[in-house]
């Protein structure tokens, strides 16, 4: 395991970068925002974000594959929820930074 100067391993840095890439898209950020209050069905998320079902499902799958979201099936419905609520803290921090300044990060 390779460790950087500050004690973070290369593997940890790669995992952080992969997570940031997974949320770094306006539609994916909208989905995460819609999930702040708890799990929702795919149909609920489609309605909440205003995107086509196929596009929403594609983005949900990407975030699930990267460990940002978890899914469960209940009959004909698939429910999504945040797998790691720490992602919300990072997004809120960036949002506050944008709101406090000129919008540039």
CNS distance restraints for C-alpha pairs under 8 A (distance, minus, plus):
assign (resid   1 and name CA) (resid   9 and name CA) 6.50 0.50 0.50
assign (resid   1 and name CA) (resid  10 and name CA) 7.23 0.50 0.50
assign (resid   1 and name CA) (resid  11 and name CA) 7.49 0.50 0.50
assign (resid   2 and name CA) (resid   9 and name CA) 5.38 0.50 0.50
assign (resid   2 and name CA) (resid  10 and name CA) 5.57 0.50 0.50
assign (resid   2 and name CA) (resid  11 and name CA) 7.74 0.50 0.50
assign (resid   3 and name CA) (resid   7 and name CA) 5.54 0.50 0.50
assign (resid   3 and name CA) (resid   8 and name CA) 5.56 0.50 0.50
assign (resid   3 and name CA) (resid   9 and name CA) 4.10 0.50 0.50
assign (resid   3 and name CA) (resid  10 and name CA) 6.11 0.50 0.50
assign (resid   4 and name CA) (resid   8 and name CA) 5.34 0.50 0.50
assign (resid   4 and name CA) (resid   9 and name CA) 5.75 0.50 0.50
assign (resid   4 and name CA) (resid  10 and name CA) 6.80 0.50 0.50
assign (resid   8 and name CA) (resid  12 and name CA) 6.28 0.50 0.50
assign (resid   8 and name CA) (resid  13 and name CA) 6.78 0.50 0.50
assign (resid   9 and name CA) (resid  13 and name CA) 6.34 0.50 0.50
assign (resid  10 and name CA) (resid  14 and name CA) 6.18 0.50 0.50
assign (resid  11 and name CA) (resid  15 and name CA) 6.21 0.50 0.50
assign (resid  12 and name CA) (resid  16 and name CA) 6.17 0.50 0.50
assign (resid  13 and name CA) (resid  17 and name CA) 6.12 0.50 0.50
assign (resid  14 and name CA) (resid  18 and name CA) 6.07 0.50 0.50
assign (resid  15 and name CA) (resid  19 and name CA) 6.22 0.50 0.50
assign (resid  16 and name CA) (resid  20 and name CA) 6.19 0.50 0.50
assign (resid  17 and name CA) (resid  21 and name CA) 6.12 0.50 0.50
assign (resid  18 and name CA) (resid  22 and name CA) 6.18 0.50 0.50
assign (resid  18 and name CA) (resid  66 and name CA) 7.18 0.50 0.50
assign (resid  19 and name CA) (resid  23 and name CA) 6.59 0.50 0.50
assign (resid  19 and name CA) (resid  66 and name CA) 6.59 0.50 0.50
assign (resid  19 and name CA) (resid  67 and name CA) 7.63 0.50 0.50
assign (resid  19 and name CA) (resid  68 and name CA) 6.91 0.50 0.50
assign (resid  20 and name CA) (resid  24 and name CA) 5.98 0.50 0.50
assign (resid  22 and name CA) (resid  28 and name CA) 7.83 0.50 0.50
assign (resid  22 and name CA) (resid  62 and name CA) 7.05 0.50 0.50
assign (resid  22 and name CA) (resid  63 and name CA) 5.78 0.50 0.50
assign (resid  22 and name CA) (resid  66 and name CA) 6.70 0.50 0.50
assign (resid  22 and name CA) (resid  68 and name CA) 7.53 0.50 0.50
assign (resid  23 and name CA) (resid  28 and name CA) 5.62 0.50 0.50
assign (resid  23 and name CA) (resid  29 and name CA) 6.01 0.50 0.50
assign (resid  23 and name CA) (resid  63 and name CA) 7.31 0.50 0.50
assign (resid  24 and name CA) (resid  28 and name CA) 7.10 0.50 0.50
assign (resid  24 and name CA) (resid  29 and name CA) 7.07 0.50 0.50
assign (resid  25 and name CA) (resid  29 and name CA) 6.12 0.50 0.50
assign (resid  26 and name CA) (resid  30 and name CA) 6.26 0.50 0.50
assign (resid  27 and name CA) (resid  31 and name CA) 6.28 0.50 0.50
assign (resid  27 and name CA) (resid  49 and name CA) 7.15 0.50 0.50
assign (resid  27 and name CA) (resid  56 and name CA) 7.96 0.50 0.50
assign (resid  27 and name CA) (resid  59 and name CA) 7.73 0.50 0.50
assign (resid  28 and name CA) (resid  32 and name CA) 6.26 0.50 0.50
assign (resid  28 and name CA) (resid  59 and name CA) 6.35 0.50 0.50
assign (resid  28 and name CA) (resid  60 and name CA) 7.71 0.50 0.50
assign (resid  28 and name CA) (resid  63 and name CA) 7.94 0.50 0.50
assign (resid  29 and name CA) (resid  33 and name CA) 6.13 0.50 0.50
assign (resid  30 and name CA) (resid  34 and name CA) 6.16 0.50 0.50
assign (resid  30 and name CA) (resid  49 and name CA) 6.04 0.50 0.50
assign (resid  31 and name CA) (resid  35 and name CA) 6.31 0.50 0.50
assign (resid  31 and name CA) (resid  45 and name CA) 6.67 0.50 0.50
assign (resid  31 and name CA) (resid  48 and name CA) 7.85 0.50 0.50
assign (resid  31 and name CA) (resid  49 and name CA) 6.46 0.50 0.50
assign (resid  32 and name CA) (resid  36 and name CA) 6.37 0.50 0.50
assign (resid  32 and name CA) (resid  82 and name CA) 7.39 0.50 0.50
assign (resid  32 and name CA) (resid  88 and name CA) 7.76 0.50 0.50
assign (resid  34 and name CA) (resid  45 and name CA) 6.90 0.50 0.50
assign (resid  34 and name CA) (resid  48 and name CA) 6.65 0.50 0.50
assign (resid  34 and name CA) (resid  49 and name CA) 7.63 0.50 0.50
assign (resid  35 and name CA) (resid  39 and name CA) 5.88 0.50 0.50
assign (resid  35 and name CA) (resid  40 and name CA) 6.73 0.50 0.50
assign (resid  35 and name CA) (resid  80 and name CA) 7.76 0.50 0.50
assign (resid  35 and name CA) (resid  81 and name CA) 6.12 0.50 0.50
assign (resid  35 and name CA) (resid  82 and name CA) 6.66 0.50 0.50
assign (resid  36 and name CA) (resid  82 and name CA) 7.72 0.50 0.50
assign (resid  36 and name CA) (resid  88 and name CA) 7.71 0.50 0.50
assign (resid  38 and name CA) (resid  81 and name CA) 6.15 0.50 0.50
assign (resid  38 and name CA) (resid  82 and name CA) 7.70 0.50 0.50
assign (resid  39 and name CA) (resid  79 and name CA) 6.09 0.50 0.50
assign (resid  39 and name CA) (resid  80 and name CA) 5.22 0.50 0.50
assign (resid  39 and name CA) (resid  81 and name CA) 4.31 0.50 0.50
assign (resid  39 and name CA) (resid  82 and name CA) 7.49 0.50 0.50
assign (resid  40 and name CA) (resid  44 and name CA) 6.00 0.50 0.50
assign (resid  40 and name CA) (resid  45 and name CA) 6.57 0.50 0.50
assign (resid  40 and name CA) (resid  79 and name CA) 5.23 0.50 0.50
assign (resid  40 and name CA) (resid  80 and name CA) 5.54 0.50 0.50
assign (resid  40 and name CA) (resid  81 and name CA) 6.80 0.50 0.50
assign (resid  41 and name CA) (resid  45 and name CA) 6.31 0.50 0.50
assign (resid  41 and name CA) (resid  77 and name CA) 6.42 0.50 0.50
assign (resid  41 and name CA) (resid  78 and name CA) 5.55 0.50 0.50
assign (resid  41 and name CA) (resid  79 and name CA) 4.29 0.50 0.50
assign (resid  41 and name CA) (resid  80 and name CA) 6.21 0.50 0.50
assign (resid  42 and name CA) (resid  46 and name CA) 6.13 0.50 0.50
assign (resid  42 and name CA) (resid  53 and name CA) 7.99 0.50 0.50
assign (resid  42 and name CA) (resid  56 and name CA) 7.92 0.50 0.50
assign (resid  42 and name CA) (resid  57 and name CA) 7.28 0.50 0.50
assign (resid  42 and name CA) (resid  77 and name CA) 7.52 0.50 0.50
assign (resid  42 and name CA) (resid  78 and name CA) 6.15 0.50 0.50
assign (resid  42 and name CA) (resid  79 and name CA) 6.39 0.50 0.50
assign (resid  42 and name CA) (resid  80 and name CA) 7.14 0.50 0.50
assign (resid  43 and name CA) (resid  47 and name CA) 6.32 0.50 0.50
assign (resid  43 and name CA) (resid  53 and name CA) 7.64 0.50 0.50
assign (resid  44 and name CA) (resid  48 and name CA) 6.08 0.50 0.50
assign (resid  45 and name CA) (resid  49 and name CA) 6.04 0.50 0.50
assign (resid  45 and name CA) (resid  56 and name CA) 7.65 0.50 0.50
assign (resid  46 and name CA) (resid  50 and name CA) 5.78 0.50 0.50
assign (resid  46 and name CA) (resid  51 and name CA) 5.79 0.50 0.50
assign (resid  46 and name CA) (resid  52 and name CA) 6.65 0.50 0.50
assign (resid  46 and name CA) (resid  53 and name CA) 5.78 0.50 0.50
assign (resid  46 and name CA) (resid  56 and name CA) 6.17 0.50 0.50
assign (resid  47 and name CA) (resid  51 and name CA) 7.39 0.50 0.50
assign (resid  51 and name CA) (resid  55 and name CA) 6.63 0.50 0.50
assign (resid  51 and name CA) (resid  56 and name CA) 6.14 0.50 0.50
assign (resid  52 and name CA) (resid  56 and name CA) 6.16 0.50 0.50
assign (resid  53 and name CA) (resid  57 and name CA) 5.99 0.50 0.50
assign (resid  54 and name CA) (resid  58 and name CA) 6.15 0.50 0.50
assign (resid  55 and name CA) (resid  59 and name CA) 6.34 0.50 0.50
assign (resid  56 and name CA) (resid  60 and name CA) 6.15 0.50 0.50
assign (resid  57 and name CA) (resid  61 and name CA) 6.07 0.50 0.50
assign (resid  58 and name CA) (resid  62 and name CA) 6.30 0.50 0.50
assign (resid  59 and name CA) (resid  63 and name CA) 6.32 0.50 0.50
assign (resid  60 and name CA) (resid  64 and name CA) 6.05 0.50 0.50
assign (resid  60 and name CA) (resid  69 and name CA) 7.49 0.50 0.50
assign (resid  61 and name CA) (resid  65 and name CA) 6.00 0.50 0.50
assign (resid  62 and name CA) (resid  66 and name CA) 6.35 0.50 0.50
assign (resid  63 and name CA) (resid  67 and name CA) 6.26 0.50 0.50
assign (resid  63 and name CA) (resid  68 and name CA) 5.14 0.50 0.50
assign (resid  63 and name CA) (resid  69 and name CA) 5.65 0.50 0.50
assign (resid  64 and name CA) (resid  68 and name CA) 5.68 0.50 0.50
assign (resid  64 and name CA) (resid  69 and name CA) 4.50 0.50 0.50
assign (resid  64 and name CA) (resid  70 and name CA) 5.70 0.50 0.50
assign (resid  64 and name CA) (resid  71 and name CA) 7.35 0.50 0.50
assign (resid  65 and name CA) (resid  69 and name CA) 7.92 0.50 0.50
assign (resid  67 and name CA) (resid  83 and name CA) 6.49 0.50 0.50
assign (resid  67 and name CA) (resid  84 and name CA) 7.81 0.50 0.50
assign (resid  68 and name CA) (resid  82 and name CA) 6.17 0.50 0.50
assign (resid  68 and name CA) (resid  83 and name CA) 5.32 0.50 0.50
assign (resid  68 and name CA) (resid  84 and name CA) 6.10 0.50 0.50
assign (resid  68 and name CA) (resid  87 and name CA) 7.59 0.50 0.50
assign (resid  69 and name CA) (resid  80 and name CA) 6.58 0.50 0.50
assign (resid  69 and name CA) (resid  81 and name CA) 5.65 0.50 0.50
assign (resid  69 and name CA) (resid  82 and name CA) 4.53 0.50 0.50
assign (resid  69 and name CA) (resid  83 and name CA) 4.58 0.50 0.50
assign (resid  69 and name CA) (resid  84 and name CA) 7.32 0.50 0.50
assign (resid  70 and name CA) (resid  80 and name CA) 5.69 0.50 0.50
assign (resid  70 and name CA) (resid  81 and name CA) 5.46 0.50 0.50
assign (resid  70 and name CA) (resid  82 and name CA) 6.13 0.50 0.50
assign (resid  70 and name CA) (resid  83 and name CA) 5.23 0.50 0.50
assign (resid  71 and name CA) (resid  78 and name CA) 6.57 0.50 0.50
assign (resid  71 and name CA) (resid  79 and name CA) 5.47 0.50 0.50
assign (resid  71 and name CA) (resid  80 and name CA) 4.47 0.50 0.50
assign (resid  71 and name CA) (resid  81 and name CA) 6.46 0.50 0.50
assign (resid  72 and name CA) (resid  78 and name CA) 5.64 0.50 0.50
assign (resid  72 and name CA) (resid  79 and name CA) 5.30 0.50 0.50
assign (resid  72 and name CA) (resid  80 and name CA) 6.67 0.50 0.50
assign (resid  73 and name CA) (resid  77 and name CA) 5.75 0.50 0.50
assign (resid  73 and name CA) (resid  78 and name CA) 4.40 0.50 0.50
assign (resid  73 and name CA) (resid  79 and name CA) 6.22 0.50 0.50
assign (resid  74 and name CA) (resid  78 and name CA) 6.26 0.50 0.50
assign (resid  74 and name CA) (resid  79 and name CA) 7.56 0.50 0.50
assign (resid  85 and name CA) (resid  89 and name CA) 7.19 0.50 0.50
assign (resid  86 and name CA) (resid  90 and name CA) 6.65 0.50 0.50
assign (resid  87 and name CA) (resid  91 and name CA) 6.31 0.50 0.50
assign (resid  88 and name CA) (resid  92 and name CA) 5.99 0.50 0.50
assign (resid  89 and name CA) (resid  93 and name CA) 6.10 0.50 0.50
assign (resid  90 and name CA) (resid  94 and name CA) 6.33 0.50 0.50
assign (resid  91 and name CA) (resid  95 and name CA) 6.05 0.50 0.50
assign (resid  92 and name CA) (resid  96 and name CA) 6.02 0.50 0.50
assign (resid  93 and name CA) (resid  97 and name CA) 6.18 0.50 0.50
assign (resid  94 and name CA) (resid  98 and name CA) 6.24 0.50 0.50
assign (resid  94 and name CA) (resid 105 and name CA) 7.63 0.50 0.50
assign (resid  95 and name CA) (resid  99 and name CA) 6.18 0.50 0.50
assign (resid  96 and name CA) (resid 100 and name CA) 5.96 0.50 0.50
assign (resid  97 and name CA) (resid 101 and name CA) 6.22 0.50 0.50
assign (resid  97 and name CA) (resid 103 and name CA) 7.55 0.50 0.50
assign (resid  97 and name CA) (resid 105 and name CA) 6.92 0.50 0.50
assign (resid  98 and name CA) (resid 102 and name CA) 6.54 0.50 0.50
assign (resid  98 and name CA) (resid 103 and name CA) 4.15 0.50 0.50
assign (resid  98 and name CA) (resid 104 and name CA) 5.94 0.50 0.50
assign (resid  98 and name CA) (resid 105 and name CA) 6.21 0.50 0.50
assign (resid  99 and name CA) (resid 103 and name CA) 6.02 0.50 0.50
